Amino acid sequence: MSETKNNSLIYMIRTGELKDAEAILDVQYSVISEGEYFIALSDEFNKTPEQQRDWIRRLLENERETIIVAEINGEVIGWIGFQSENRRRMSHKGSFGIMIREKFRGMGIGKKLVKALLEWAEANPFIEKVSLGVFSTNHRAISLYKSMGFVEEGRKIKEFKMNESEYVDDIIMYKLV
């Protein structure tokens, strides 16, 4: 899709492939282990490489879904996956999840992944609305999404129980394409 140079790092943004399954899964395990902005806890997440390949295969075979990766020197360091609904009345929209290895955050890679997804969605004749959910405590992500034209659509209050006394809202955001 595109190659970008940032502070002497050259990274590529491209459509994901089945061969990326283990690398994508490794990024996912890495982000989940941080325990801060993901719904599942490390001990709850046990996806296998084969399950990951099946998930990627389904995304790539569905014209309303996609997965896009960021890589540096051939290593996948982040990804964004877009999933849509199968029901006709909901098939014009979908939502995405994004994960980037911690040491590569703050370099514009997330913005490039979201931009690539929005370009894909705008070119897709079926997709009219791109949505996401984000922890209300994830201020960097919220700022990124707002800077790219996403608008808060709603909020699920106390959606996530972080511990016995701390809750986090789920902010639902969208952009029409």
N, CA, C and O atoms as a DFTB+ gen file, in Angstrom:
708 C
 N C O
     1  1       0.823      -1.187       0.000
     2  2       0.000       0.000       0.000
     3  2       0.871       1.256       0.000
     4  3       0.798       2.068      -0.923
     5  1       1.699       1.414       1.042
     6  2       2.556       2.600       1.072
     7  2       3.768       2.361       1.965
     8  3       3.752       1.530       2.874
     9  1       4.810       3.117       1.671
    10  2       6.017       3.049       2.480
    11  2       6.268       4.442       3.037
    12  3       6.139       5.429       2.312
    13  1       6.625       4.536       4.315
    14  2       6.815       5.817       4.969
    15  2       8.122       5.814       5.736
    16  3       8.512       4.805       6.324
    17  1       8.791       6.952       5.725
    18  2      10.018       7.108       6.506
    19  2       9.718       8.082       7.636
    20  3       9.163       9.157       7.404
    21  1      10.086       7.706       8.865
    22  2       9.837       8.538      10.035
    23  2      11.029       8.389      10.970
    24  3      11.269       7.304      11.501
    25  1      11.780       9.473      11.176
    26  2      12.936       9.435      12.078
    27  2      13.858       8.255      11.775
    28  3      14.247       7.516      12.680
    29  1      14.198       8.088      10.531
    30  2      15.091       7.050      10.028
    31  2      14.485       5.648      10.066
    32  3      15.144       4.690       9.662
    33  1      13.253       5.505      10.539
    34  2      12.577       4.213      10.456
    35  2      11.769       4.187       9.163
    36  3      11.026       5.122       8.866
    37  1      11.917       3.131       8.412
    38  2      11.109       2.976       7.210
    39  2      10.109       1.864       7.500
    40  3      10.486       0.732       7.802
    41  1       8.834       2.206       7.403
    42  2       7.828       1.179       7.633
    43  2       6.862       1.121       6.466
    44  3       6.645       2.104       5.759
    45  1       6.294      -0.052       6.287
    46  2       5.377      -0.308       5.192
    47  2       3.988      -0.566       5.765
    48  3       3.830      -1.259       6.770
    49  1       2.995       0.002       5.109
    50  2       1.595      -0.256       5.420
    51  2       1.051      -1.054       4.240
    52  3       1.121      -0.611       3.094
    53  1       0.511      -2.230       4.529
    54  2       0.024      -3.090       3.448
    55  2      -1.115      -3.966       3.936
    56  3      -1.338      -4.098       5.139
    57  1      -1.829      -4.559       3.002
    58  2      -2.881      -5.506       3.344
    59  2      -2.250      -6.730       3.996
    60  3      -1.232      -7.245       3.534
    61  1      -2.869      -7.180       5.071
    62  2      -2.378      -8.371       5.748
    63  2      -2.565      -9.609       4.892
    64  3      -3.379      -9.636       3.970
    65  1      -1.791     -10.633       5.220
    66  2      -1.837     -11.899       4.500
    67  2      -1.875     -13.038       5.511
    68  3      -1.564     -12.853       6.687
    69  1      -2.260     -14.215       5.035
    70  2      -2.302     -15.379       5.922
    71  2      -0.945     -15.634       6.566
    72  3      -0.874     -16.056       7.720
    73  1       0.122     -15.382       5.834
    74  2       1.468     -15.632       6.371
    75  2       1.794     -14.716       7.555
    76  3       2.758     -14.963       8.279
    77  1       1.002     -13.667       7.755
    78  2       1.222     -12.731       8.863
    79  2       0.557     -13.185      10.162
    80  3       0.713     -12.530      11.192
    81  1      -0.174     -14.283      10.129
    82  2      -1.013     -14.680      11.267
    83  2      -0.239     -14.745      12.583
    84  3      -0.676     -14.174      13.582
    85  1       0.890     -15.425      12.596
    86  2       1.634     -15.570      13.854
    87  2       2.197     -14.238      14.330
    88  3       2.226     -13.972      15.532
    89  1       2.644     -13.401      13.402
    90  2       3.184     -12.093      13.775
    91  2       2.075     -11.194      14.320
    92  3       2.278     -10.479      15.301
    93  1       0.910     -11.230      13.689
    94  2      -0.236     -10.447      14.166
    95  2      -0.647     -10.919      15.555
    96  3      -0.938     -10.112      16.438
    97  1      -0.667     -12.228      15.734
    98  2      -1.007     -12.802      17.033
    99  2       0.022     -12.402      18.086
   100  3      -0.344     -12.118      19.227
   101  1       1.285     -12.375      17.727
   102  2       2.330     -11.974      18.657
   103  2       2.143     -10.515      19.094
   104  3       2.313     -10.192      20.270
   105  1       1.797      -9.646      18.160
   106  2       1.500      -8.248      18.506
   107  2       0.323      -8.200      19.474
   108  3       0.340      -7.461      20.458
   109  1      -0.691      -8.994      19.181
   110  2      -1.881      -9.020      20.034
   111  2      -1.527      -9.473      21.453
   112  3      -1.956      -8.847      22.422
   113  1      -0.767     -10.531      21.584
   114  2      -0.345     -10.991      22.911
   115  2       0.462      -9.915      23.625
   116  3       0.304      -9.713      24.829
   117  1       1.323      -9.229      22.890
   118  2       2.153      -8.174      23.466
   119  2       1.292      -7.044      24.036
   120  3       1.512      -6.594      25.161
   121  1       0.317      -6.593      23.255
   122  2      -0.549      -5.492      23.700
   123  2      -1.427      -5.935      24.865
   124  3      -1.605      -5.188      25.828
   125  1      -1.968      -7.126      24.783
   126  2      -2.827      -7.624      25.862
   127  2      -2.037      -7.752      27.163
   128  3      -2.576      -7.494      28.239
   129  1      -0.781      -8.144      27.075
   130  2       0.025      -8.309      28.286
   131  2       0.236      -6.985      29.023
   132  3       0.522      -6.979      30.221
   133  1       0.097      -5.873      28.317
   134  2       0.202      -4.571      28.978
   135  2      -0.963      -4.360      29.954
   136  3      -0.812      -3.666      30.959
   137  1      -2.114      -4.954      29.659
   138  2      -3.248      -4.924      30.568
   139  2      -3.985      -3.601      30.686
   140  3      -4.825      -3.444      31.572
   141  1      -3.691      -2.647      29.814
   142  2      -4.255      -1.321      30.018
   143  2      -5.474      -1.007      29.148
   144  3      -6.462      -0.473      29.653
   145  1      -5.425      -1.323      27.871
   146  2      -6.477      -0.869      26.957
   147  2      -7.128      -1.975      26.160
   148  3      -7.641      -1.737      25.066
   149  1      -7.114      -3.170      26.691
   150  2      -7.736      -4.274      25.976
   151  2      -8.731      -4.959      26.901
   152  3      -8.494      -5.065      28.104
   153  1      -9.825      -5.415      26.353
   154  2     -10.893      -6.008      27.166
   155  2     -10.423      -7.297      27.842
   156  3     -10.631      -7.484      29.041
   157  1      -9.792      -8.180      27.075
   158  2      -9.347      -9.456      27.640
   159  2      -8.085      -9.262      28.467
   160  3      -7.243      -8.417      28.162
   161  1      -7.976     -10.048      29.500
   162  2      -6.748     -10.105      30.288
   163  2      -5.858     -11.200      29.699
   164  3      -6.338     -12.075      28.977
   165  1      -4.570     -11.147      30.008
   166  2      -3.614     -12.107      29.439
   167  2      -4.045     -13.553      29.642
   168  3      -3.945     -14.365      28.723
   169  1      -4.524     -13.880      30.842
   170  2      -4.894     -15.269      31.116
   171  2      -6.200     -15.677      30.450
   172  3      -6.547     -16.858      30.455
   173  1      -6.930     -14.728      29.878
   174  2      -8.191     -15.034      29.188
   175  2      -7.995     -15.181      27.680
   176  3      -8.871     -15.701      26.989
   177  1      -6.878     -14.738      27.179
   178  2      -6.641     -14.744      25.736
   179  2      -5.776     -15.934      25.377
   180  3      -4.627     -16.026      25.810
   181  1      -6.320     -16.843      24.591
   182  2      -5.581     -18.057      24.264
   183  2      -5.773     -18.475      22.811
   184  3      -5.863     -19.665      22.510
   185  1      -5.834     -17.514      21.929
   186  2      -5.996     -17.806      20.507
   187  2      -4.745     -18.507      19.974
   188  3      -3.618     -18.141      20.306
   189  1      -4.972     -19.516      19.144
   190  2      -3.864     -20.256      18.536
   191  2      -3.517     -19.659      17.172
   192  3      -4.328     -18.940      16.588
   193  1      -2.320     -19.951      16.662
   194  2      -1.979     -19.480      15.313
   195  2      -2.989     -19.951      14.257
   196  3      -3.309     -19.204      13.333
   197  1      -3.483     -21.169      14.389
   198  2      -4.463     -21.671      13.413
   199  2      -5.774     -20.879      13.492
   200  3      -6.362     -20.549      12.462
   201  1      -6.230     -20.575      14.709
   202  2      -7.432     -19.744      14.862
   203  2      -7.202     -18.353      14.269
   204  3      -8.102     -17.777      13.658
   205  1      -6.011     -17.825      14.450
   206  2      -5.676     -16.513      13.900
   207  2      -5.697     -16.552      12.372
   208  3      -6.209     -15.633      11.734
   209  1      -5.140     -17.619      11.785
   210  2      -5.160     -17.767      10.326
   211  2      -6.598     -17.850       9.817
   212  3      -6.933     -17.253       8.794
   213  1      -7.449     -18.592      10.533
   214  2      -8.860     -18.702      10.133
   215  2      -9.542     -17.338      10.171
   216  3     -10.315     -17.001       9.274
   217  1      -9.256     -16.553      11.211
   218  2      -9.833     -15.215      11.338
   219  2      -9.372     -14.320      10.187
   220  3     -10.186     -13.630       9.574
   221  1      -8.091     -14.328       9.898
   222  2      -7.549     -13.517       8.803
   223  2      -8.142     -13.977       7.468
   224  3      -8.498     -13.151       6.628
   225  1      -8.245     -15.282       7.275
   226  2      -8.829     -15.818       6.046
   227  2     -10.248     -15.294       5.863
   228  3     -10.612     -14.874       4.764
   229  1     -11.056     -15.312       6.923
   230  2     -12.437     -14.811       6.843
   231  2     -12.458     -13.328       6.480
   232  3     -13.272     -12.900       5.662
   233  1     -11.564     -12.544       7.087
   234  2     -11.505     -11.115       6.773
   235  2     -11.165     -10.896       5.302
   236  3     -11.801     -10.088       4.626
   237  1     -10.170     -11.613       4.816
   238  2      -9.704     -11.407       3.447
   239  2     -10.681     -11.930       2.401
   240  3     -10.702     -11.441       1.272
   241  1     -11.486     -12.916       2.769
   242  2     -12.454     -13.467       1.817
   243  2     -13.747     -12.666       1.760
   244  3     -14.549     -12.851       0.845
   245  1     -13.957     -11.777       2.730
   246  2     -15.189     -10.985       2.789
   247  2     -14.906      -9.601       2.216
   248  3     -14.035      -8.891       2.719
   249  1     -15.624      -9.216       1.180
   250  2     -15.364      -7.931       0.533
   251  2     -15.702      -6.736       1.420
   252  3     -15.367      -5.603       1.074
   253  1     -16.354      -6.964       2.549
   254  2     -16.696      -5.885       3.481
   255  2     -15.740      -5.821       4.675
   256  3     -15.963      -5.049       5.607
   257  1     -14.684      -6.624       4.649
   258  2     -13.754      -6.678       5.772
   259  2     -12.321      -6.642       5.261
   260  3     -12.051      -6.940       4.098
   261  1     -11.410      -6.271       6.153
   262  2     -10.001      -6.251       5.772
   263  2      -9.111      -6.271       7.000
   264  3      -9.560      -6.050       8.125
   265  1      -7.851      -6.539       6.757
   266  2      -6.824      -6.386       7.780
   267  2      -5.626      -5.736       7.102
   268  3      -5.230      -6.124       6.003
   269  1      -5.064      -4.752       7.768
   270  2      -3.934      -3.989       7.247
   271  2      -2.841      -4.034       8.298
   272  3      -3.112      -3.876       9.489
   273  1      -1.607      -4.249       7.864
   274  2      -0.490      -4.348       8.807
   275  2       0.529      -3.245       8.562
   276  3       0.629      -2.694       7.466
   277  1       1.279      -2.941       9.611
   278  2       2.453      -2.069       9.523
   279  2       3.644      -2.956       9.815
   280  3       3.631      -3.745      10.759
   281  1       4.672      -2.820       8.999
   282  2       5.867      -3.633       9.240
   283  2       7.119      -2.786       9.067
   284  3       7.156      -1.842       8.278
   285  1       8.135      -3.151       9.824
   286  2       9.455      -2.540       9.736
   287  2      10.453      -3.664       9.492
   288  3      10.508      -4.631      10.252
   289  1      11.229      -3.533       8.443
   290  2      12.227      -4.553       8.078
   291  2      11.606      -5.952       8.031
   292  3      12.216      -6.923       8.478
   293  1      10.414      -6.044       7.497
   294  2       9.743      -7.331       7.366
   295  2       9.068      -7.834       8.622
   296  3       8.460      -8.905       8.599
   297  1       9.155      -7.090       9.732
   298  2       8.519      -7.496      10.998
   299  2       7.215      -6.732      11.191
   300  3       7.201      -5.502      11.163
   301  1       6.124      -7.460      11.387
   302  2       4.831      -6.837      11.656
   303  2       4.888      -6.230      13.052
   304  3       5.147      -6.927      14.034
   305  1       4.643      -4.917      13.132
   306  2       4.719      -4.225      14.422
   307  2       3.368      -3.627      14.832
   308  3       3.236      -3.058      15.916
   309  1       2.368      -3.763      13.954
   310  2       1.033      -3.270      14.269
   311  2       0.054      -3.687      13.193
   312  3       0.445      -4.093      12.099
   313  1      -1.224      -3.581      13.518
   314  2      -2.252      -3.956      12.558
   315  2      -3.576      -3.300      12.914
   316  3      -3.796      -2.868      14.046
   317  1      -4.449      -3.239      11.922
   318  2      -5.817      -2.753      12.106
   319  2      -6.727      -3.717      11.353
   320  3      -6.490      -4.027      10.185
   321  1      -7.768      -4.185      12.031
   322  2      -8.710      -5.123      11.418
   323  2     -10.102      -4.537      11.413
   324  3     -10.555      -3.991      12.418
   325  1     -10.778      -4.645      10.294
   326  2     -12.130      -4.107      10.129
   327  2     -13.090      -5.252       9.886
   328  3     -12.891      -6.068       8.985
   329  1     -14.150      -5.305      10.710
   330  2     -15.156      -6.351      10.578
   331  2     -16.517      -5.723      10.365
   332  3     -16.846      -4.696      10.958
   333  1     -17.306      -6.360       9.506
   334  2     -18.621      -5.851       9.140
   335  2     -19.689      -6.856       9.548
   336  3     -19.397      -7.990       9.928
   337  1     -20.906      -6.412       9.457
   338  2     -22.053      -7.257       9.801
   339  2     -22.528      -8.021       8.569
   340  3     -22.402      -7.523       7.450
   341  1     -23.064      -9.207       8.756
   342  2     -23.610      -9.981       7.655
   343  2     -25.069      -9.639       7.365
   344  3     -25.547      -9.864       6.254
   345  1     -25.767      -9.106       8.336
   346  2     -27.180      -8.770       8.124
   347  2     -27.277      -7.585       7.175
   348  3     -26.536      -6.611       7.308
   349  1     -28.200      -7.672       6.210
   350  2     -28.295      -6.649       5.166
   351  2     -28.501      -5.249       5.721
   352  3     -27.932      -4.292       5.195
   353  1     -29.294      -5.108       6.762
   354  2     -29.576      -3.782       7.304
   355  2     -28.393      -3.193       8.071
   356  3     -28.417      -2.024       8.456
   357  1     -27.374      -3.997       8.289
   358  2     -26.200      -3.524       9.016
   359  2     -24.910      -3.680       8.202
   360  3     -23.820      -3.388       8.695
   361  1     -25.038      -4.136       6.974
   362  2     -23.848      -4.450       6.178
   363  2     -23.158      -3.217       5.600
   364  3     -22.114      -3.347       4.961
   365  1     -23.706      -2.047       5.806
   366  2     -23.092      -0.805       5.314
   367  2     -22.054      -0.253       6.289
   368  3     -21.430       0.775       6.025
   369  1     -21.877      -0.933       7.401
   370  2     -20.996      -0.408       8.439
   371  2     -20.134      -1.529       9.016
   372  3     -20.352      -2.712       8.757
   373  1     -19.162      -1.113       9.797
   374  2     -18.325      -2.074      10.486
   375  2     -17.490      -1.349      11.522
   376  3     -17.542      -0.125      11.645
   377  1     -16.722      -2.124      12.260
   378  2     -15.894      -1.509      13.295
   379  2     -14.490      -2.087      13.216
   380  3     -14.260      -3.159      12.656
   381  1     -13.559      -1.337      13.800
   382  2     -12.177      -1.785      13.739
   383  2     -11.547      -1.856      15.109
   384  3     -11.984      -1.213      16.063
   385  1     -10.500      -2.661      15.170
   386  2      -9.609      -2.738      16.314
   387  2      -8.201      -2.510      15.795
   388  3      -7.880      -2.889      14.669
   389  1      -7.377      -1.904      16.600
   390  2      -6.017      -1.582      16.179
   391  2      -5.058      -1.904      17.316
   392  3      -5.364      -1.664      18.484
   393  1      -3.902      -2.448      16.969
   394  2      -2.874      -2.759      17.961
   395  2      -1.509      -2.445      17.385
   396  3      -1.214      -2.777      16.236
   397  1      -0.679      -1.804      18.190
   398  2       0.689      -1.473      17.797
   399  2       1.601      -1.803      18.969
   400  3       1.291      -1.483      20.117
   401  1       2.711      -2.436      18.680
   402  2       3.682      -2.723      19.742
   403  2       4.047      -1.421      20.456
   404  3       4.194      -0.372      19.830
   405  1       4.187      -1.513      21.766
   406  2       4.396      -0.327      22.610
   407  2       5.575       0.529      22.145
   408  3       5.455       1.753      22.106
   409  1       6.690      -0.070      21.798
   410  2       7.878       0.719      21.458
   411  2       7.748       1.455      20.125
   412  3       8.596       2.284      19.794
   413  1       6.699       1.164      19.358
   414  2       6.498       1.845      18.082
   415  2       5.348       2.848      18.121
   416  3       4.980       3.408      17.088
   417  1       4.786       3.075      19.286
   418  2       3.709       4.058      19.403
   419  2       4.277       5.471      19.430
   420  3       5.433       5.682      19.798
   421  1       3.458       6.424      19.040
   422  2       3.876       7.817      19.045
   423  2       4.719       8.197      17.837
   424  3       5.320       9.272      17.813
   425  1       4.768       7.330      16.841
   426  2       5.567       7.590      15.640
   427  2       4.703       7.861      14.414
   428  3       5.223       8.019      13.309
   429  1       3.394       7.913      14.604
   430  2       2.500       8.146      13.474
   431  2       2.023       6.887      12.781
   432  3       1.293       6.962      11.793
   433  1       2.423       5.736      13.281
   434  2       2.042       4.474      12.639
   435  2       0.549       4.215      12.794
   436  3      -0.103       3.774      11.847
   437  1       0.000       4.485      13.977
   438  2      -1.439       4.322      14.181
   439  2      -2.238       5.188      13.226
   440  3      -3.233       4.747      12.652
   441  1      -1.796       6.416      13.064
   442  2      -2.480       7.340      12.148
   443  2      -2.424       6.809      10.720
   444  3      -3.415       6.879       9.992
   445  1      -1.267       6.278      10.314
   446  2      -1.137       5.718       8.966
   447  2      -2.039       4.497       8.777
   448  3      -2.621       4.316       7.708
   449  1      -2.155       3.659       9.813
   450  2      -3.038       2.497       9.713
   451  2      -4.498       2.925       9.586
   452  3      -5.233       2.397       8.752
   453  1      -4.919       3.888      10.421
   454  2      -6.305       4.364      10.345
   455  2      -6.550       5.019       8.991
   456  3      -7.600       4.809       8.384
   457  1      -5.597       5.806       8.517
   458  2      -5.732       6.465       7.203
   459  2      -5.883       5.421       6.101
   460  3      -6.730       5.570       5.220
   461  1      -5.071       4.369       6.141
   462  2      -5.168       3.304       5.139
   463  2      -6.527       2.622       5.202
   464  3      -7.113       2.304       4.167
   465  1      -7.033       2.395       6.416
   466  2      -8.353       1.784       6.561
   467  2      -9.437       2.699       5.988
   468  3     -10.325       2.235       5.273
   469  1      -9.367       3.985       6.296
   470  2     -10.369       4.920       5.778
   471  2     -10.321       4.997       4.252
   472  3     -11.362       5.092       3.601
   473  1      -9.126       4.958       3.684
   474  2      -9.003       4.950       2.216
   475  2      -9.640       3.687       1.641
   476  3     -10.344       3.740       0.633
   477  1      -9.385       2.553       2.290
   478  2     -10.003       1.298       1.859
   479  2     -11.526       1.407       1.938
   480  3     -12.227       1.021       1.003
   481  1     -12.040       1.936       3.061
   482  2     -13.490       2.047       3.259
   483  2     -14.119       2.992       2.235
   484  3     -15.189       2.707       1.696
   485  1     -13.454       4.111       1.971
   486  2     -13.985       5.063       0.987
   487  2     -14.042       4.456      -0.409
   488  3     -14.934       4.789      -1.188
   489  1     -13.122       3.587      -0.731
   490  2     -13.097       2.933      -2.041
   491  2     -14.034       1.728      -2.100
   492  3     -14.340       1.233      -3.185
   493  1     -14.489       1.257      -0.949
   494  2     -15.344       0.079      -0.892
   495  2     -16.790       0.501      -1.138
   496  3     -17.317       1.326      -0.392
   497  1     -17.439      -0.038      -2.158
   498  2     -18.802       0.405      -2.491
   499  2     -19.853       0.032      -1.444
   500  3     -20.976       0.534      -1.498
   501  1     -19.513      -0.830      -0.503
   502  2     -20.483      -1.277       0.488
   503  2     -20.406      -0.518       1.814
   504  3     -21.406      -0.423       2.525
   505  1     -19.249       0.015       2.153
   506  2     -19.029       0.590       3.480
   507  2     -19.349       2.085       3.482
   508  3     -18.836       2.848       2.664
   509  1     -20.210       2.483       4.420
   510  2     -20.611       3.883       4.567
   511  2     -20.237       4.453       5.931
   512  3     -20.146       5.670       6.095
   513  1     -20.022       3.578       6.904
   514  2     -19.772       4.027       8.273
   515  2     -18.702       3.154       8.910
   516  3     -18.783       1.926       8.889
   517  1     -17.690       3.818       9.481
   518  2     -16.607       3.128      10.184
   519  2     -16.726       3.486      11.660
   520  3     -16.787       4.663      12.015
   521  1     -16.760       2.480      12.511
   522  2     -16.954       2.688      13.949
   523  2     -15.827       2.040      14.752
   524  3     -15.049       1.233      14.243
   525  1     -15.772       2.427      16.024
   526  2     -14.810       1.830      16.943
   527  2     -15.294       2.056      18.367
   528  3     -16.139       2.912      18.628
   529  1     -14.747       1.281      19.266
   530  2     -14.938       1.491      20.691
   531  2     -13.577       1.712      21.316
   532  3     -12.606       1.052      20.943
   533  1     -13.495       2.639      22.267
   534  2     -12.208       2.960      22.879
   535  2     -12.406       3.226      24.371
   536  3     -13.378       3.869      24.768
   537  1     -11.489       2.733      25.187
   538  2     -11.552       3.009      26.624
   539  2     -11.517       4.524      26.835
   540  3     -10.739       5.222      26.184
   541  1     -12.341       5.025      27.724
   542  2     -12.383       6.470      28.001
   543  2     -11.070       6.968      28.591
   544  3     -10.820       8.174      28.597
   545  1     -10.235       6.075      29.081
   546  2      -8.936       6.452      29.651
   547  2      -7.820       6.491      28.599
   548  3      -6.700       6.901      28.903
   549  1      -8.115       6.074      27.386
   550  2      -7.110       6.022      26.330
   551  2      -7.105       7.350      25.567
   552  3      -7.543       7.427      24.420
   553  1      -6.605       8.379      26.225
   554  2      -6.669       9.746      25.703
   555  2      -5.886       9.923      24.403
   556  3      -6.323      10.665      23.523
   557  1      -4.748       9.264      24.266
   558  2      -3.981       9.374      23.016
   559  2      -4.777       8.840      21.835
   560  3      -4.809       9.463      20.774
   561  1      -5.411       7.703      22.011
   562  2      -6.196       7.119      20.923
   563  2      -7.396       8.000      20.594
   564  3      -7.692       8.235      19.423
   565  1      -8.084       8.484      21.615
   566  2      -9.249       9.342      21.394
   567  2      -8.837      10.598      20.625
   568  3      -9.533      11.021      19.702
   569  1      -7.717      11.183      21.004
   570  2      -7.209      12.371      20.309
   571  2      -6.905      12.050      18.847
   572  3      -7.231      12.840      17.961
   573  1      -6.290      10.909      18.590
   574  2      -5.995      10.491      17.219
   575  2      -7.284      10.369      16.412
   576  3      -7.387      10.905      15.309
   577  1      -8.263       9.663      16.966
   578  2      -9.503       9.437      16.227
   579  2     -10.220      10.757      15.931
   580  3     -10.723      10.961      14.826
   581  1     -10.264      11.641      16.913
   582  2     -10.896      12.953      16.692
   583  2     -10.160      13.734      15.607
   584  3     -10.791      14.388      14.777
   585  1      -8.826      13.670      15.611
   586  2      -8.044      14.405      14.604
   587  2      -8.303      13.880      13.197
   588  3      -8.040      14.574      12.215
   589  1      -8.820      12.653      13.097
   590  2      -9.086      12.048      11.804
   591  2     -10.562      12.117      11.432
   592  3     -11.001      11.485      10.472
   593  1     -11.324      12.896      12.206
   594  2     -12.727      13.130      11.860
   595  2     -13.737      12.227      12.524
   596  3     -14.925      12.302      12.209
   597  1     -13.301      11.370      13.438
   598  2     -14.257      10.527      14.159
   599  2     -14.975      11.369      15.207
   600  3     -14.400      12.289      15.788
   601  1     -16.240      11.036      15.434
   602  2     -17.090      11.768      16.362
   603  2     -17.618      10.790      17.406
   604  3     -17.923       9.639      17.093
   605  1     -17.723      11.256      18.645
   606  2     -18.300      10.404      19.688
   607  2     -19.785      10.233      19.415
   608  3     -20.526      11.207      19.282
   609  1     -20.202       8.983      19.333
   610  2     -21.592       8.647      19.062
   611  2     -22.343       8.312      20.348
   612  3     -23.551       8.526      20.456
   613  1     -21.615       7.791      21.300
   614  2     -22.248       7.402      22.548
   615  2     -21.205       6.877      23.515
   616  3     -20.017       6.783      23.207
   617  1     -21.692       6.541      24.684
   618  2     -20.802       6.093      25.735
   619  2     -21.530       5.028      26.542
   620  3     -22.678       5.210      26.948
   621  1     -20.845       3.917      26.766
   622  2     -21.365       2.871      27.641
   623  2     -20.709       3.089      28.997
   624  3     -19.510       2.864      29.162
   625  1     -21.488       3.518      29.941
   626  2     -20.994       3.884      31.263
   627  2     -20.589       2.632      32.052
   628  3     -21.305       1.631      32.066
   629  1     -19.422       2.714      32.709
   630  2     -18.902       1.613      33.527
   631  2     -18.929       0.282      32.777
   632  3     -19.261      -0.753      33.353
   633  1     -18.586       0.313      31.522
   634  2     -18.631      -0.886      30.686
   635  2     -17.576      -1.907      31.081
   636  3     -17.797      -3.112      30.964
   637  1     -16.430      -1.425      31.550
   638  2     -15.337      -2.316      31.903
   639  2     -14.977      -2.138      33.378
   640  3     -14.766      -1.020      33.847
   641  1     -14.911      -3.255      34.096
   642  2     -14.539      -3.227      35.509
   643  2     -13.066      -3.605      35.587
   644  3     -12.692      -4.761      35.391
   645  1     -12.242      -2.609      35.877
   646  2     -10.802      -2.802      35.891
   647  2     -10.329      -3.503      37.162
   648  3      -9.408      -4.319      37.126
   649  1     -10.960      -3.180      38.274
   650  2     -10.695      -3.831      39.554
   651  2     -11.932      -3.598      40.429
   652  3     -12.960      -3.135      39.934
   653  1     -11.840      -3.911      41.703
   654  2     -13.020      -3.830      42.571
   655  2     -13.638      -2.442      42.666
   656  3     -14.834      -2.323      42.933
   657  1     -12.857      -1.397      42.456
   658  2     -13.403      -0.043      42.640
   659  2     -13.220       0.882      41.434
   660  3     -13.587       2.055      41.496
   661  1     -12.656       0.365      40.335
   662  2     -12.395       1.220      39.184
   663  2     -13.101       0.694      37.936
   664  3     -12.976      -0.475      37.571
   665  1     -13.841       1.590      37.298
   666  2     -14.550       1.273      36.072
   667  2     -14.094       2.222      34.970
   668  3     -13.612       3.323      35.237
   669  1     -14.256       1.776      33.727
   670  2     -13.913       2.596      32.571
   671  2     -15.096       2.561      31.609
   672  3     -15.697       1.512      31.377
   673  1     -15.418       3.737      31.053
   674  2     -16.483       3.818      30.055
   675  2     -15.944       3.367      28.703
   676  3     -14.748       3.477      28.432
   677  1     -16.836       2.861      27.860
   678  2     -16.517       2.545      26.479
   679  2     -17.071       3.658      25.623
   680  3     -18.286       3.851      25.570
   681  1     -16.197       4.403      24.945
   682  2     -16.638       5.481      24.073
   683  2     -16.793       4.911      22.669
   684  3     -15.858       4.328      22.120
   685  1     -17.967       5.083      22.100
   686  2     -18.266       4.623      20.752
   687  2     -18.093       5.825      19.816
   688  3     -18.694       6.879      20.023
   689  1     -17.266       5.649      18.791
   690  2     -16.990       6.728      17.850
   691  2     -17.267       6.233      16.428
   692  3     -17.249       5.031      16.164
   693  1     -17.523       7.172      15.524
   694  2     -17.794       6.795      14.148
   695  2     -17.323       7.874      13.182
   696  3     -17.063       9.014      13.564
   697  1     -17.226       7.477      11.927
   698  2     -16.967       8.409      10.827
   699  2     -17.712       7.882       9.612
   700  3     -17.625       6.698       9.286
   701  1     -18.439       8.759       8.950
   702  2     -19.100       8.376       7.706
   703  2     -18.096       8.538       6.562
   704  3     -17.356       9.521       6.503
   705  1     -18.084       7.569       5.667
   706  2     -17.137       7.627       4.540
   707  2     -17.880       7.654       3.206
   708  3     -17.251       7.702       2.150
